Amino acid sequence: MRPVIGCLGAGRMGRGIAVVFAFAGHRVVVVDFKEREPSAFEALAAEAKAEIRSTLEILSRIDLLPAHLVPTIAERITIVPRQEAGAALPSCDVVFEGMPEILSLKQAALAEASRLAGASPIIASTTSTILVDDLAGSIEDPGRFLNAHWLNPAYLVPLIELSPGRLTAPEVTERMKTLLEGIGKVPVVCAARPGFIVPRIQSLAMNEAARMVEEGVASAEDIDKAVIYGFGFRFAVLGLLEFIDWGGGDILHHASRYLVEALGDGRYAAPDIIATNMREGRIGMKTGQGFMNYEGVDLAAYREKRLAAFASALRAMGLAREPVA
C-alpha cells in the first residue's frame, strides 16, 4: 500500500507536491494551516483545486499524462481546513511543510503539526532558506525531521535536495530517499549549510549574468542565448565537477588565475581543493583520478556515451543538422 502524503500549507509548493504524489498513485491530504472563516476556506480550496486541475491538464497537453487520467489523479487530492488537521495528519505517513519562509511561522506550524500528527509520520520542511537545525527544535521527536528542498516547478524538476539535521535519524533520510526515488525523483543529500547545492550555484551564475549586463559585456538576450546553447547544453549532460575532470583541473586552475588578474577580482579564484588535487596528481580523467575515480573505467566508451547524450540533446533542441554529401 502506498504511503499517504500530507502537505502542510495550501500554497504553490503544497499544491505542486500534491500533484507529484497523486500522479504517482498516492493519496494526498493538503491541510490549509491558516485560520480562515469557512467561506474563505471554501474559496481557497476551490482555487487550489482549479490550479491542480489546470496543472494536470497542462501535463496532459505536453504528453506527460493521458487526458483520461486527469480526473482520477485530481480525485486523489483532498484539501481540508486547519480545524480538520487533527483528524487528517495522523493518517499520513509523510508530511511536507510548505508554509511561507518566515522562521517563527514555520516553527509554530511544525510544532502544532508534529503534535497533531503523532509520533509516526516523517516530517519534512521544504524551506529554501532556513537551516534544518533552526526548525528541528519545534518538532516532537526531531529524529524524524529533515529538510526536503524541492525546485519549482515541483511536478517537473527531478531534483530534491535532502538536508538531514544534527538530530535526524539516518534511517529517516534513507526512507525519504526511497520514497522519492519511488516516484521518479532524484534525491541528493547535502549538509545543513545555507543555500544547499543548487541555490548556491545558481545565485553565483545569476548574479554574474546580471553583472555582465551591467558591465556591457553583452545584451541580456545574447547572455541568455549563451547560457541555453552553451552553458546549459553542456551541464545538462556533464556535472560541473565531472566537467572539471573532463578537461582537467589544471585548466581550471590556470583559467581562474588569468581571470583574477585580467578582471582584478578575487571572486574568480579557484578554491584550495583545485591546487591540492593538482599537487596530489588528481587532475582528472587523464590521470585516472580527479573529483571522481576513473580507475578501471573504459574512458573511450565513457566519452562516447557522453557524446551520444550531447547528440540526443542537440536533436531535442532541433539543432542537429544533416551532413552535406
C-alpha positions in Angstrom: 0.0 0.0 0.0 1.4 3.4 -1.0 2.2 5.9 1.8 -0.3 8.6 2.4 1.2 12.1 2.0 0.3 15.2 3.9 1.1 18.7 2.7 1.1 21.4 5.4 0.0 24.6 3.6 -2.2 25.0 0.6 0.1 27.4 -1.4 2.1 26.9 -4.5 4.6 24.4 -3.0 1.9 22.3 -1.3 -0.1 22.1 -4.5 2.9 21.2 -6.6 4.0 18.4 -4.2 0.4 17.1 -4.1 0.4 16.8 -7.9 3.7 14.9 -7.9 2.5 12.3 -5.4 -1.1 12.0 -6.8 0.4 11.5 -10.2 2.4 8.6 -8.7 -0.7 7.0 -7.2 -0.6 8.3 -3.7 -3.5 9.7 -1.7 -2.6 13.2 -0.6 -4.1 15.4 2.1 -3.4 19.2 1.7 -4.0 21.0 5.0 -4.7 24.7 4.8 -2.9 25.6 8.0 -4.1 29.2 8.1 -7.0 30.2 10.2 -9.9 31.2 7.9 -13.6 31.7 8.0 -15.5 28.8 6.4 -16.3 30.9 3.3 -12.7 32.0 2.9 -11.5 28.4 3.1 -14.0 27.3 0.5 -12.7 30.0 -1.8 -9.1 28.9 -1.2 -9.9 25.3 -1.7 -11.7 26.0 -4.9 -8.8 28.0 -6.2 -6.3 25.3 -5.2 -8.4 22.5 -6.8 -8.6 24.6 -10.0 -4.9 25.1 -10.1 -4.2 21.5 -9.5 -6.6 20.5 -12.3 -5.0 23.1 -14.6 -1.6 21.7 -13.9 -2.7 18.2 -14.7 -4.3 19.4 -17.9 -1.0 21.1 -18.9 0.9 17.8 -18.2 -1.6 16.1 -20.5 -1.2 18.7 -23.3 2.6 18.3 -23.1 2.3 14.5 -23.4 3.2 13.5 -19.9 -0.2 12.3 -18.8 -3.1 10.7 -20.7 -6.1 13.1 -20.7 -8.5 10.5 -19.4 -6.4 10.1 -16.1 -6.7 13.8 -15.2 -9.9 13.4 -13.1 -8.6 10.2 -11.4 -5.4 11.8 -10.3 -7.1 15.0 -9.2 -9.5 13.0 -7.0 -6.6 11.6 -5.0 -6.0 15.0 -3.5 -8.1 16.2 -0.6 -8.0 19.8 0.8 -9.0 20.3 4.4 -9.1 23.3 6.7 -6.9 23.8 9.7 -9.8 22.6 12.0 -9.6 19.2 10.5 -5.8 18.8 10.8 -6.1 16.7 14.0 -8.1 14.1 12.1 -6.1 14.3 8.8 -2.4 14.3 9.9 -2.3 11.1 11.9 -3.3 9.2 8.8 -0.3 10.5 6.9 3.0 8.6 6.6 5.0 11.6 5.5 4.1 15.3 6.0 5.8 18.0 3.9 5.6 21.5 5.4 5.3 24.3 2.8 4.5 27.4 4.9 5.8 30.9 4.0 9.6 31.5 4.6 9.1 33.1 8.0 11.0 31.3 10.8 8.5 31.9 13.6 5.6 30.9 11.4 7.3 27.7 10.3 8.3 26.9 13.9 4.8 27.3 15.2 3.2 25.3 12.4 5.7 22.5 12.7 5.2 22.3 16.5 1.5 22.0 16.2 1.6 19.7 13.2 4.0 17.3 14.9 1.8 17.2 18.0 -1.4 16.6 16.0 0.2 14.0 13.7 1.5 11.8 16.5 4.9 10.1 16.6 4.7 8.0 13.4 4.9 10.3 10.3 8.2 11.6 8.9 8.0 15.4 8.8 10.0 17.4 6.3 10.2 21.1 5.7 10.6 22.4 2.2 12.3 25.6 3.2 14.7 27.1 0.7 16.4 29.4 3.1 16.1 28.2 6.7 18.5 25.7 8.2 17.0 22.4 9.3 18.5 22.7 12.8 16.8 26.0 13.3 13.5 24.2 12.9 14.1 20.9 14.4 13.6 22.1 18.0 9.9 22.7 17.2 9.3 19.0 16.4 8.2 16.4 18.8 10.7 13.6 18.3 13.1 15.6 15.9 14.8 12.4 14.8 12.0 12.0 12.2 12.6 15.5 10.8 14.7 16.7 7.9 14.6 19.3 5.1 13.5 18.3 1.6 14.1 21.2 -0.8 12.0 20.9 -4.0 12.8 23.0 -7.0 9.9 24.7 -8.8 8.0 23.5 -10.7 8.0 20.6 -8.3 6.0 18.4 -10.7 8.6 18.7 -13.4 12.1 19.2 -11.8 13.5 15.8 -10.8 16.0 17.0 -8.2 15.2 17.2 -4.5 17.9 18.3 -2.0 17.7 16.4 1.3 19.3 18.1 4.3 19.3 16.0 7.4 19.8 17.8 10.7 22.0 17.1 13.6 19.3 15.0 15.2 17.8 13.4 12.1 17.9 9.6 12.4 19.8 8.1 9.4 17.0 5.6 8.7 14.6 8.6 8.2 16.9 10.0 5.5 17.0 6.6 3.8 13.2 6.2 4.0 12.7 9.6 2.4 15.2 8.8 -0.4 13.4 5.6 -1.1 10.1 7.3 -1.2 11.3 10.0 -3.6 13.1 7.6 -5.9 9.9 5.5 -6.0 8.0 8.4 -7.6 10.8 9.1 -10.1 12.6 11.9 -8.3 16.4 12.2 -7.9 17.2 13.0 -4.3 20.7 14.2 -3.2 21.9 14.6 0.4 23.7 17.7 1.5 24.9 19.1 4.8 22.8 21.7 6.6 24.5 24.7 5.1 22.9 28.0 3.8 21.9 27.7 0.1 22.1 23.8 -0.1 23.6 22.9 -3.5 21.6 24.3 -6.4 20.7 27.7 -4.9 24.4 28.4 -4.1 25.5 27.6 -7.6 22.6 29.4 -9.3 22.9 32.5 -7.2 26.5 32.9 -8.4 25.6 32.3 -12.0 22.5 34.6 -12.0 24.4 37.4 -10.3 27.3 37.0 -12.8 24.9 37.2 -15.7 23.3 40.3 -14.3 26.8 41.8 -13.7 27.7 41.2 -17.3 24.6 43.2 -18.5 25.7 45.9 -16.0 29.2 46.0 -17.4 28.0 46.0 -21.1 29.7 42.6 -21.9 26.7 41.5 -24.0 23.0 42.1 -24.3 20.6 40.2 -21.9 19.3 38.3 -25.0 22.8 37.1 -26.0 23.8 36.2 -22.5 20.7 34.0 -22.1 21.4 32.5 -25.6 24.9 31.7 -24.5 23.6 30.0 -21.3 20.9 28.0 -23.1 23.1 26.8 -26.0 26.4 26.6 -24.3 26.5 26.5 -20.5 23.1 24.8 -20.1 23.7 22.5 -23.0 26.9 21.1 -21.6 25.8 20.9 -18.0 22.6 19.1 -18.8 24.9 16.1 -19.7 28.0 16.7 -17.6 28.0 17.6 -14.0 30.2 20.6 -13.0 32.8 18.5 -11.2 32.7 15.9 -13.9 33.4 18.7 -16.4 36.4 19.8 -14.4 37.7 16.2 -14.6 36.8 16.0 -18.3 39.1 19.0 -19.2 41.4 18.7 -16.3 41.7 20.6 -13.0 44.9 22.2 -14.3 42.8 24.0 -17.0 40.5 25.5 -14.3 43.5 26.5 -12.2 45.2 28.5 -14.9 42.0 29.9 -16.3 41.0 31.1 -12.8 44.4 32.8 -12.2 44.1 34.6 -15.6 40.6 35.9 -14.8 41.6 37.1 -11.4 44.4 39.1 -12.9 42.6 40.3 -16.0 39.4 41.4 -14.2 41.1 42.4 -11.0 38.6 40.5 -8.9 39.3 37.7 -6.4 35.9 36.2 -6.8 37.3 34.2 -9.8 39.9 32.5 -7.8 39.8 28.7 -7.6 39.3 27.1 -4.2 42.2 25.4 -2.4 40.9 22.0 -3.4 41.9 22.6 -7.0 45.5 23.3 -6.2 45.6 20.4 -3.7 44.2 18.0 -6.3 46.9 19.1 -8.7 49.7 18.6 -6.2 48.4 15.1 -5.5 48.0 14.2 -9.1 44.2 14.1 -9.1 43.9 16.2 -12.3 41.0 14.4 -13.8 40.3 11.7 -16.4 43.9 11.9 -17.9 45.4 10.8 -14.5 42.6 8.4 -13.5 41.6 10.5 -10.5 40.0 13.9 -10.1 36.9 14.7 -8.2 35.7 11.3 -9.5 37.6 8.0 -9.7 38.2 6.8 -13.2 40.4 3.8 -12.4 39.2 0.8 -14.3 36.8 2.9 -16.5 36.8 2.4 -20.2 37.4 6.0 -21.0 36.8 5.7 -24.7 33.4 4.1 -24.1 32.7 6.7 -21.3 33.4 9.6 -23.6 31.3 8.1 -26.4 28.3 7.7 -24.1 28.5 11.3 -23.0 28.9 12.5 -26.7 25.8 10.4 -27.5 23.9 12.2 -24.7 25.0 15.6 -26.2 23.7 14.4 -29.6 20.3 13.5 -28.1 20.2 16.9 -26.5 21.0 18.5 -29.8 18.2 16.6 -31.6 15.8 17.6 -28.8 16.6 21.3 -29.4 16.1 20.9 -33.1 19.7 21.8 -33.9 21.0 18.5 -35.2 21.9 19.0 -38.9 22.1 16.6 -41.7 25.6 16.3 -43.3 26.3 17.7 -46.7 27.0 14.8 -49.1 
